[in-house]
């Protein structure tokens, strides 16, 4: 009987900690995800895509400025056509519309 009373006393002290641990294990991942502390694979892919797009657009804009130094003075259509020609890089079969749009926007500066 003494062991049963001792076990009950230990459990009475440990029960709130066990409940808090269980709640933390269940709720913790949801809270940390909502606060942005976790990076999901889709977010990582989007960040990588954004970085590659930015670099490609910067190369495109540099090539376009080398060919046409006054590219900022061109109208939107002419800048777009220039960006389409300059966005072609080795290893990239066809530049996407995102690259040409970003390159066109960079040519304004």
C-alpha positions as CSV (number, residue, x, y, z in Angstrom):
1,X,0.0,0.0,0.0
2,X,2.9,2.3,0.7
3,X,4.2,2.0,-2.8
4,X,0.8,2.9,-4.2
5,X,0.6,6.0,-2.1
6,X,4.1,7.0,-3.1
7,X,3.3,6.4,-6.8
8,X,0.1,8.5,-6.5
9,X,2.1,11.3,-4.9
10,X,4.7,11.3,-7.6
11,X,2.0,11.2,-10.3
12,X,0.2,14.1,-8.7
13,X,3.3,16.2,-9.0
14,X,4.3,15.0,-12.5
15,X,0.8,15.1,-14.0
16,X,0.7,18.9,-14.8
17,X,4.2,18.6,-16.4
18,X,3.1,15.7,-18.5
19,X,-0.1,17.5,-19.6
20,X,2.0,20.6,-20.5
21,X,4.5,18.5,-22.4
22,X,1.7,16.8,-24.4
23,X,0.0,20.1,-25.2
24,X,3.4,21.6,-26.3
25,X,4.1,18.7,-28.5
26,X,0.8,19.0,-30.2
27,X,0.4,22.7,-30.5
28,X,4.1,23.8,-30.8
29,X,4.5,22.9,-34.5
30,X,1.3,24.8,-35.5
31,X,2.3,27.9,-33.5
32,X,5.9,27.9,-34.9
33,X,4.6,27.5,-38.4
34,X,2.1,30.3,-38.0
35,X,4.8,32.6,-36.7
36,X,7.1,31.9,-39.7
37,X,9.8,30.0,-37.8
38,X,9.6,27.0,-40.0
39,X,10.6,27.0,-43.7
40,X,8.5,24.6,-45.7
41,X,9.8,23.2,-49.0
42,X,7.4,25.3,-51.1
43,X,8.7,28.5,-49.4
44,X,12.2,27.4,-50.0
45,X,11.5,26.7,-53.6
46,X,9.9,30.1,-54.0
47,X,12.9,31.8,-52.5
48,X,15.3,30.0,-54.7
49,X,13.2,30.8,-57.8
50,X,13.0,34.4,-56.8
51,X,16.8,34.6,-56.4
52,X,17.5,32.9,-59.7
53,X,15.0,35.2,-61.4
54,X,16.6,38.3,-59.9
55,X,20.1,37.2,-61.0
56,X,18.9,36.4,-64.5
57,X,17.1,39.7,-64.9
58,X,20.2,41.6,-63.7
59,X,22.4,39.8,-66.3
60,X,19.7,40.6,-69.0
61,X,19.6,44.3,-68.0
62,X,23.4,44.6,-68.1
63,X,23.6,43.0,-71.5
64,X,20.8,45.3,-72.8
65,X,22.5,48.4,-71.4
66,X,25.7,47.4,-73.1
67,X,23.9,47.2,-76.4
68,X,21.6,50.2,-75.9
69,X,23.0,52.7,-73.3
70,X,19.8,54.7,-73.4
71,X,17.5,51.8,-72.8
72,X,15.6,53.8,-70.1
73,X,14.4,56.3,-72.8
74,X,12.8,53.5,-75.0
75,X,9.1,53.0,-74.8
76,X,7.7,49.9,-73.0
77,X,7.3,47.8,-76.1
78,X,10.8,48.5,-77.3
79,X,12.3,47.7,-73.9
80,X,10.2,44.5,-73.8
81,X,11.6,43.4,-77.2
82,X,15.1,44.3,-76.1
83,X,14.7,42.3,-72.9
84,X,13.4,39.3,-74.8
85,X,16.5,39.3,-76.9
86,X,18.9,39.8,-74.0
87,X,17.3,37.3,-71.7
88,X,18.5,34.4,-73.7
89,X,21.4,32.8,-71.8
90,X,23.5,29.7,-72.5
91,X,21.8,26.7,-71.0
92,X,18.4,28.4,-70.8
93,X,16.4,27.4,-73.9
94,X,13.7,30.0,-73.6
95,X,13.5,32.8,-71.0
96,X,10.2,33.0,-69.2
97,X,7.9,36.0,-69.0
98,X,9.0,36.6,-65.4
99,X,12.6,37.2,-66.5
100,X,11.6,39.5,-69.4
101,X,9.3,41.5,-67.2
102,X,11.9,41.9,-64.4
103,X,14.5,42.8,-67.0
104,X,12.2,45.4,-68.5
105,X,11.6,46.9,-65.1
106,X,15.4,47.0,-64.4
107,X,16.0,48.9,-67.6
108,X,13.9,51.8,-66.4
109,X,16.5,52.6,-63.8
